[in-house]
Amino acid sequence: MQCEHLKSILGEYPMSRPLNVVVGRDVLLKTTVVEMLIRLAEQPPEGLLTFCGRTDIILRERMEPTEDVAGAPPIRHWLEMSLR
């Protein structure tokens, strides 16, 4: 995936949305959309994104109910960036 493509996808989400970088089932990095966009700004836009030595990325929207947490929104949202 090219850096510019991933930047345009991430730009559609709230900047404060949590983002987990996952390889296999292990979370390597917990960050936010804005922090990832800052990292991507350092890369050439047309360059192929290589993250943790991997080039194939799948971006997923995740959510879970938070019914047991008082005062929390009913659903917690985050993004998961799976590296292949």
KOLGU-4560 file (N, C-alpha, C; in nm, 3 decimals, padded with zeros to 5 digits):
<recs>
<n_xx: 00.085 n_yy: -00.117 n_zz: 00.000 ca_xx: 00.000 ca_yy: 00.000 ca_zz: 00.000 c_xx: 00.090 c_yy: 00.124 c_zz: 00.000 mol: A seq: 1 type: MET>
<n_xx: 00.050 n_yy: 00.222 n_zz: -00.077 ca_xx: 00.127 ca_yy: 00.346 ca_zz: -00.082 c_xx: 00.091 c_yy: 00.435 c_zz: 00.036 mol: A seq: 2 type: GLN>
<n_xx: 00.188 n_yy: 00.515 n_zz: 00.078 ca_xx: 00.168 ca_yy: 00.604 ca_zz: 00.194 c_xx: 00.050 c_yy: 00.698 c_zz: 00.173 mol: A seq: 3 type: CYS>
<n_xx: 00.039 n_yy: 00.755 n_zz: 00.056 ca_xx: -00.068 ca_yy: 00.851 ca_zz: 00.028 c_xx: -00.206 c_yy: 00.784 c_zz: 00.037 mol: A seq: 4 type: GLU>
<n_xx: -00.214 n_yy: 00.659 n_zz: -00.005 ca_xx: -00.340 ca_yy: 00.585 ca_zz: 00.002 c_xx: -00.382 c_yy: 00.563 c_zz: 00.147 mol: A seq: 5 type: HIS>
<n_xx: -00.288 n_yy: 00.521 n_zz: 00.231 ca_xx: -00.319 ca_yy: 00.499 ca_zz: 00.371 c_xx: -00.354 c_yy: 00.630 c_zz: 00.440 mol: A seq: 6 type: LEU>
<n_xx: -00.284 n_yy: 00.739 n_zz: 00.405 ca_xx: -00.316 ca_yy: 00.869 ca_zz: 00.464 c_xx: -00.458 c_yy: 00.912 c_zz: 00.430 mol: A seq: 7 type: LYS>
<n_xx: -00.501 n_yy: 00.888 n_zz: 00.307 ca_xx: -00.637 ca_yy: 00.928 ca_zz: 00.268 c_xx: -00.742 c_yy: 00.844 c_zz: 00.341 mol: A seq: 8 type: SER>
<n_xx: -00.713 n_yy: 00.717 n_zz: 00.362 ca_xx: -00.806 ca_yy: 00.631 ca_zz: 00.436 c_xx: -00.814 c_yy: 00.675 c_zz: 00.581 mol: A seq: 9 type: ILE>
<n_xx: -00.700 n_yy: 00.695 n_zz: 00.645 ca_xx: -00.699 ca_yy: 00.735 ca_zz: 00.786 c_xx: -00.761 c_yy: 00.873 c_zz: 00.807 mol: A seq: 10 type: LEU>
<n_xx: -00.754 n_yy: 00.958 n_zz: 00.705 ca_xx: -00.811 ca_yy: 01.092 ca_zz: 00.715 c_xx: -00.962 c_yy: 01.093 c_zz: 00.726 mol: A seq: 11 type: GLY>
<n_xx: -01.026 n_yy: 00.981 n_zz: 00.699 ca_xx: -01.172 ca_yy: 00.971 ca_zz: 00.709 c_xx: -01.220 c_yy: 00.943 c_zz: 00.851 mol: A seq: 12 type: GLU>
<n_xx: -01.128 n_yy: 00.915 n_zz: 00.941 ca_xx: -01.164 ca_yy: 00.881 ca_zz: 01.078 c_xx: -01.131 c_yy: 00.996 c_zz: 01.172 mol: A seq: 13 type: TYR>
<n_xx: -01.198 n_yy: 01.000 n_zz: 01.289 ca_xx: -01.162 ca_yy: 01.102 ca_zz: 01.388 c_xx: -01.015 c_yy: 01.089 c_zz: 01.427 mol: A seq: 14 type: PRO>
<n_xx: -00.948 n_yy: 01.202 n_zz: 01.441 ca_xx: -00.804 ca_yy: 01.202 ca_zz: 01.469 c_xx: -00.771 c_yy: 01.137 c_zz: 01.603 mol: A seq: 15 type: MET>
<n_xx: -00.863 n_yy: 01.137 n_zz: 01.696 ca_xx: -00.836 ca_yy: 01.080 ca_zz: 01.828 c_xx: -00.870 c_yy: 00.931 c_zz: 01.836 mol: A seq: 16 type: SER>
<n_xx: -00.918 n_yy: 00.872 n_zz: 01.727 ca_xx: -00.958 ca_yy: 00.730 ca_zz: 01.730 c_xx: -00.835 c_yy: 00.644 c_zz: 01.757 mol: A seq: 17 type: ARG>
<n_xx: -00.844 n_yy: 00.552 n_zz: 01.853 ca_xx: -00.733 ca_yy: 00.460 ca_zz: 01.880 c_xx: -00.703 c_yy: 00.372 c_zz: 01.758 mol: A seq: 18 type: PRO>
<n_xx: -00.576 n_yy: 00.339 n_zz: 01.742 ca_xx: -00.529 ca_yy: 00.257 ca_zz: 01.631 c_xx: -00.430 c_yy: 00.155 c_zz: 01.685 mol: A seq: 19 type: LEU>
<n_xx: -00.459 n_yy: 00.028 n_zz: 01.665 ca_xx: -00.370 ca_yy: -00.079 ca_zz: 01.708 c_xx: -00.303 c_yy: -00.140 c_zz: 01.586 mol: A seq: 20 type: ASN>
<n_xx: -00.171 n_yy: -00.155 n_zz: 01.591 ca_xx: -00.096 ca_yy: -00.221 ca_zz: 01.485 c_xx: -00.073 c_yy: -00.365 c_zz: 01.531 mol: A seq: 21 type: VAL>
<n_xx: -00.122 n_yy: -00.459 n_zz: 01.448 ca_xx: -00.124 ca_yy: -00.601 ca_zz: 01.487 c_xx: -00.048 c_yy: -00.684 c_zz: 01.385 mol: A seq: 22 type: VAL>
<n_xx: 00.036 n_yy: -00.775 n_zz: 01.435 ca_xx: 00.100 ca_yy: -00.878 ca_zz: 01.352 c_xx: 00.059 c_yy: -01.011 c_zz: 01.411 mol: A seq: 23 type: VAL>
<n_xx: -00.007 n_yy: -01.093 n_zz: 01.330 ca_xx: -00.063 ca_yy: -01.217 ca_zz: 01.382 c_xx: -00.174 c_yy: -01.183 c_zz: 01.479 mol: A seq: 24 type: GLY>
<n_xx: -00.158 n_yy: -01.220 n_zz: 01.603 ca_xx: -00.255 ca_yy: -01.183 ca_zz: 01.707 c_xx: -00.193 c_yy: -01.091 c_zz: 01.811 mol: A seq: 25 type: ARG>
<n_xx: -00.070 n_yy: -01.048 n_zz: 01.786 ca_xx: 00.001 ca_yy: -00.964 ca_zz: 01.883 c_xx: -00.010 c_yy: -00.817 c_zz: 01.847 mol: A seq: 26 type: ASP>
<n_xx: -00.046 n_yy: -00.735 n_zz: 01.944 ca_xx: -00.051 ca_yy: -00.590 ca_zz: 01.923 c_xx: 00.091 c_yy: -00.536 c_zz: 01.943 mol: A seq: 27 type: VAL>
<n_xx: 00.150 n_yy: -00.483 n_zz: 01.835 ca_xx: 00.286 ca_yy: -00.429 ca_zz: 01.842 c_xx: 00.289 c_yy: -00.284 c_zz: 01.886 mol: A seq: 28 type: LEU>
<n_xx: 00.183 n_yy: -00.210 n_zz: 01.852 ca_xx: 00.182 ca_yy: -00.067 ca_zz: 01.879 c_xx: 00.039 c_yy: -00.021 c_zz: 01.904 mol: A seq: 29 type: LEU>
<n_xx: 00.019 n_yy: 00.056 n_zz: 02.009 ca_xx: -00.109 ca_yy: 00.120 ca_zz: 02.036 c_xx: -00.087 c_yy: 00.270 c_zz: 02.018 mol: A seq: 30 type: LYS>
<n_xx: -00.160 n_yy: 00.329 n_zz: 01.926 ca_xx: -00.142 ca_yy: 00.469 ca_zz: 01.892 c_xx: -00.278 c_yy: 00.529 c_zz: 01.858 mol: A seq: 31 type: THR>
<n_xx: -00.279 n_yy: 00.646 n_zz: 01.796 ca_xx: -00.403 ca_yy: 00.708 ca_zz: 01.748 c_xx: -00.387 c_yy: 00.739 c_zz: 01.600 mol: A seq: 32 type: THR>
<n_xx: -00.497 n_yy: 00.774 n_zz: 01.537 ca_xx: -00.495 ca_yy: 00.806 ca_zz: 01.394 c_xx: -00.401 c_yy: 00.923 c_zz: 01.368 mol: A seq: 33 type: VAL>
<n_xx: -00.409 n_yy: 01.029 n_zz: 01.449 ca_xx: -00.325 ca_yy: 01.146 ca_zz: 01.425 c_xx: -00.176 c_yy: 01.113 c_zz: 01.441 mol: A seq: 34 type: VAL>
<n_xx: -00.141 n_yy: 01.031 n_zz: 01.538 ca_xx: 00.000 ca_yy: 00.993 ca_zz: 01.554 c_xx: 00.050 c_yy: 00.912 c_zz: 01.435 mol: A seq: 35 type: GLU>
<n_xx: -00.035 n_yy: 00.826 n_zz: 01.379 ca_xx: 00.004 ca_yy: 00.750 ca_zz: 01.261 c_xx: 00.018 c_yy: 00.842 c_zz: 01.140 mol: A seq: 36 type: MET>
<n_xx: -00.071 n_yy: 00.940 n_zz: 01.127 ca_xx: -00.061 ca_yy: 01.035 ca_zz: 01.016 c_xx: 00.067 c_yy: 01.117 c_zz: 01.025 mol: A seq: 37 type: LEU>
<n_xx: 00.111 n_yy: 01.150 n_zz: 01.146 ca_xx: 00.238 ca_yy: 01.221 ca_zz: 01.163 c_xx: 00.354 c_yy: 01.134 c_zz: 01.117 mol: A seq: 38 type: ILE>
<n_xx: 00.350 n_yy: 01.006 n_zz: 01.151 ca_xx: 00.454 ca_yy: 00.913 ca_zz: 01.104 c_xx: 00.455 c_yy: 00.902 c_zz: 00.952 mol: A seq: 39 type: ARG>
<n_xx: 00.336 n_yy: 00.898 n_zz: 00.893 ca_xx: 00.325 ca_yy: 00.886 ca_zz: 00.748 c_xx: 00.368 c_yy: 01.014 c_zz: 00.676 mol: A seq: 40 type: LEU>
<n_xx: 00.357 n_yy: 01.128 n_zz: 00.742 ca_xx: 00.397 ca_yy: 01.255 ca_zz: 00.680 c_xx: 00.546 c_yy: 01.258 c_zz: 00.651 mol: A seq: 41 type: ALA>
<n_xx: 00.624 n_yy: 01.180 n_zz: 00.724 ca_xx: 00.769 ca_yy: 01.174 ca_zz: 00.704 c_xx: 00.807 c_yy: 01.090 c_zz: 00.582 mol: A seq: 42 type: GLU>
<n_xx: 00.715 n_yy: 01.012 n_zz: 00.528 ca_xx: 00.742 ca_yy: 00.923 ca_zz: 00.415 c_xx: 00.706 c_yy: 00.991 c_zz: 00.284 mol: A seq: 43 type: GLN>
<n_xx: 00.773 n_yy: 00.955 n_zz: 00.174 ca_xx: 00.733 ca_yy: 01.009 ca_zz: 00.044 c_xx: 00.592 c_yy: 00.959 c_zz: 00.007 mol: A seq: 44 type: PRO>
<n_xx: 00.505 n_yy: 01.047 n_zz: -00.043 ca_xx: 00.365 ca_yy: 01.010 ca_zz: -00.068 c_xx: 00.348 c_yy: 00.892 c_zz: -00.163 mol: A seq: 45 type: PRO>
<n_xx: 00.431 n_yy: 00.884 n_zz: -00.266 ca_xx: 00.415 ca_yy: 00.776 ca_zz: -00.364 c_xx: 00.492 c_yy: 00.651 c_zz: -00.324 mol: A seq: 46 type: GLU>
<n_xx: 00.563 n_yy: 00.657 n_zz: -00.212 ca_xx: 00.643 ca_yy: 00.544 ca_zz: -00.169 c_xx: 00.559 c_yy: 00.430 c_zz: -00.115 mol: A seq: 47 type: GLY>
<n_xx: 00.611 n_yy: 00.311 n_zz: -00.129 ca_xx: 00.546 ca_yy: 00.192 ca_zz: -00.076 c_xx: 00.568 c_yy: 00.188 c_zz: 00.074 mol: A seq: 48 type: LEU>
<n_xx: 00.460 n_yy: 00.175 n_zz: 00.149 ca_xx: 00.469 ca_yy: 00.175 ca_zz: 00.294 c_xx: 00.526 c_yy: 00.043 c_zz: 00.342 mol: A seq: 49 type: LEU>
<n_xx: 00.635 n_yy: 00.049 n_zz: 00.416 ca_xx: 00.692 ca_yy: -00.069 ca_zz: 00.481 c_xx: 00.691 c_yy: -00.041 c_zz: 00.630 mol: A seq: 50 type: THR>
<n_xx: 00.613 n_yy: -00.117 n_zz: 00.701 ca_xx: 00.598 ca_yy: -00.097 ca_zz: 00.845 c_xx: 00.635 c_yy: -00.227 c_zz: 00.914 mol: A seq: 51 type: PHE>
<n_xx: 00.732 n_yy: -00.222 n_zz: 01.002 ca_xx: 00.783 ca_yy: -00.342 ca_zz: 01.071 c_xx: 00.829 c_yy: -00.447 c_zz: 00.970 mol: A seq: 52 type: CYS>
<n_xx: 00.884 n_yy: -00.402 n_zz: 00.857 ca_xx: 00.935 ca_yy: -00.493 ca_zz: 00.755 c_xx: 00.828 c_yy: -00.559 c_zz: 00.671 mol: A seq: 53 type: GLY>
<n_xx: 00.704 n_yy: -00.513 n_zz: 00.680 ca_xx: 00.593 ca_yy: -00.574 ca_zz: 00.605 c_xx: 00.526 c_yy: -00.468 c_zz: 00.518 mol: A seq: 54 type: ARG>
<n_xx: 00.479 n_yy: -00.511 n_zz: 00.400 ca_xx: 00.420 ca_yy: -00.416 ca_zz: 00.305 c_xx: 00.269 c_yy: -00.433 c_zz: 00.287 mol: A seq: 55 type: THR>
<n_xx: 00.213 n_yy: -00.546 n_zz: 00.324 ca_xx: 00.069 ca_yy: -00.570 ca_zz: 00.307 c_xx: -00.005 c_yy: -00.529 c_zz: 00.433 mol: A seq: 56 type: ASP>
<n_xx: -00.104 n_yy: -00.442 n_zz: 00.418 ca_xx: -00.177 ca_yy: -00.388 ca_zz: 00.532 c_xx: -00.326 c_yy: -00.407 c_zz: 00.510 mol: A seq: 57 type: ILE>
<n_xx: -00.395 n_yy: -00.451 n_zz: 00.613 ca_xx: -00.540 ca_yy: -00.457 ca_zz: 00.613 c_xx: -00.587 c_yy: -00.369 c_zz: 00.729 mol: A seq: 58 type: ILE>
<n_xx: -00.673 n_yy: -00.272 n_zz: 00.698 ca_xx: -00.725 ca_yy: -00.181 ca_zz: 00.798 c_xx: -00.868 c_yy: -00.222 c_zz: 00.831 mol: A seq: 59 type: LEU>
<n_xx: -00.895 n_yy: -00.247 n_zz: 00.959 ca_xx: -01.028 ca_yy: -00.292 ca_zz: 01.001 c_xx: -01.084 c_yy: -00.196 c_zz: 01.106 mol: A seq: 60 type: ARG>
<n_xx: -01.215 n_yy: -00.176 n_zz: 01.099 ca_xx: -01.285 ca_yy: -00.104 ca_zz: 01.205 c_xx: -01.329 c_yy: -00.207 c_zz: 01.308 mol: A seq: 61 type: GLU>
<n_xx: -01.304 n_yy: -00.178 n_zz: 01.433 ca_xx: -01.342 ca_yy: -00.269 ca_zz: 01.541 c_xx: -01.429 c_yy: -00.194 c_zz: 01.641 mol: A seq: 62 type: ARG>
<n_xx: -01.514 n_yy: -00.269 n_zz: 01.711 ca_xx: -01.593 ca_yy: -00.210 ca_zz: 01.818 c_xx: -01.636 c_yy: -00.318 c_zz: 01.915 mol: A seq: 63 type: MET>
<n_xx: -01.666 n_yy: -00.275 n_zz: 02.037 ca_xx: -01.717 ca_yy: -00.365 ca_zz: 02.139 c_xx: -01.811 c_yy: -00.287 c_zz: 02.231 mol: A seq: 64 type: GLU>
<n_xx: -01.910 n_yy: -00.354 n_zz: 02.286 ca_xx: -02.002 ca_yy: -00.285 ca_zz: 02.378 c_xx: -01.932 c_yy: -00.253 c_zz: 02.510 mol: A seq: 65 type: PRO>
<n_xx: -01.971 n_yy: -00.143 n_zz: 02.569 ca_xx: -01.914 ca_yy: -00.102 ca_zz: 02.698 c_xx: -02.024 c_yy: -00.087 c_zz: 02.802 mol: A seq: 66 type: THR>
<n_xx: -02.121 n_yy: -00.177 n_zz: 02.799 ca_xx: -02.237 ca_yy: -00.168 ca_zz: 02.887 c_xx: -02.202 c_yy: -00.174 c_zz: 03.035 mol: A seq: 67 type: GLU>
<n_xx: -02.091 n_yy: -00.235 n_zz: 03.070 ca_xx: -02.056 ca_yy: -00.251 ca_zz: 03.211 c_xx: -01.976 c_yy: -00.133 c_zz: 03.267 mol: A seq: 68 type: ASP>
<n_xx: -01.947 n_yy: -00.032 n_zz: 03.185 ca_xx: -01.869 ca_yy: 00.083 ca_zz: 03.230 c_xx: -01.963 c_yy: 00.202 c_zz: 03.248 mol: A seq: 69 type: VAL>
<n_xx: -01.976 n_yy: 00.249 n_zz: 03.371 ca_xx: -02.066 ca_yy: 00.360 ca_zz: 03.399 c_xx: -02.017 c_yy: 00.489 c_zz: 03.334 mol: A seq: 70 type: ALA>
<n_xx: -02.107 n_yy: 00.559 n_zz: 03.265 ca_xx: -02.074 ca_yy: 00.687 ca_zz: 03.203 c_xx: -02.003 c_yy: 00.678 c_zz: 03.069 mol: A seq: 71 type: GLY>
<n_xx: -01.971 n_yy: 00.559 n_zz: 03.024 ca_xx: -01.902 ca_yy: 00.542 ca_zz: 02.895 c_xx: -02.004 c_yy: 00.536 c_zz: 02.783 mol: A seq: 72 type: ALA>
<n_xx: -01.962 n_yy: 00.571 n_zz: 02.660 ca_xx: -02.052 ca_yy: 00.552 ca_zz: 02.546 c_xx: -02.087 c_yy: 00.403 c_zz: 02.534 mol: A seq: 73 type: PRO>
<n_xx: -02.200 n_yy: 00.371 n_zz: 02.472 ca_xx: -02.242 ca_yy: 00.230 ca_zz: 02.466 c_xx: -02.149 c_yy: 00.140 c_zz: 02.384 mol: A seq: 74 type: PRO>
<n_xx: -02.073 n_yy: 00.199 n_zz: 02.293 ca_xx: -01.982 ca_yy: 00.119 ca_zz: 02.209 c_xx: -01.846 c_yy: 00.189 c_zz: 02.202 mol: A seq: 75 type: ILE>
<n_xx: -01.739 n_yy: 00.111 n_zz: 02.217 ca_xx: -01.602 ca_yy: 00.162 ca_zz: 02.203 c_xx: -01.553 c_yy: 00.125 c_zz: 02.064 mol: A seq: 76 type: ARG>
<n_xx: -01.504 n_yy: 00.225 n_zz: 01.989 ca_xx: -01.454 ca_yy: 00.205 ca_zz: 01.852 c_xx: -01.303 c_yy: 00.219 c_zz: 01.849 mol: A seq: 77 type: HIS>
<n_xx: -01.238 n_yy: 00.142 n_zz: 01.761 ca_xx: -01.096 ca_yy: 00.159 ca_zz: 01.733 c_xx: -01.067 c_yy: 00.100 c_zz: 01.596 mol: A seq: 78 type: TRP>
<n_xx: -00.949 n_yy: 00.132 n_zz: 01.544 ca_xx: -00.903 ca_yy: 00.076 ca_zz: 01.417 c_xx: -00.794 c_yy: -00.025 c_zz: 01.444 mol: A seq: 79 type: LEU>
<n_xx: -00.788 n_yy: -00.124 n_zz: 01.359 ca_xx: -00.684 ca_yy: -00.226 ca_zz: 01.369 c_xx: -00.612 c_yy: -00.234 c_zz: 01.235 mol: A seq: 80 type: GLU>
<n_xx: -00.482 n_yy: -00.214 n_zz: 01.238 ca_xx: -00.401 ca_yy: -00.222 ca_zz: 01.117 c_xx: -00.324 c_yy: -00.354 c_zz: 01.125 mol: A seq: 81 type: MET>
<n_xx: -00.367 n_yy: -00.452 n_zz: 01.045 ca_xx: -00.303 ca_yy: -00.584 ca_zz: 01.043 c_xx: -00.197 c_yy: -00.585 c_zz: 00.936 mol: A seq: 82 type: SER>
<n_xx: -00.079 n_yy: -00.627 n_zz: 00.975 ca_xx: 00.036 ca_yy: -00.635 ca_zz: 00.883 c_xx: 00.054 c_yy: -00.780 c_zz: 00.840 mol: A seq: 83 type: LEU>
<n_xx: 00.072 n_yy: -00.799 n_zz: 00.712 ca_xx: 00.088 ca_yy: -00.933 ca_zz: 00.656 c_xx: 00.226 c_yy: -00.947 c_zz: 00.596 mol: A seq: 84 type: ARG>
</recs>
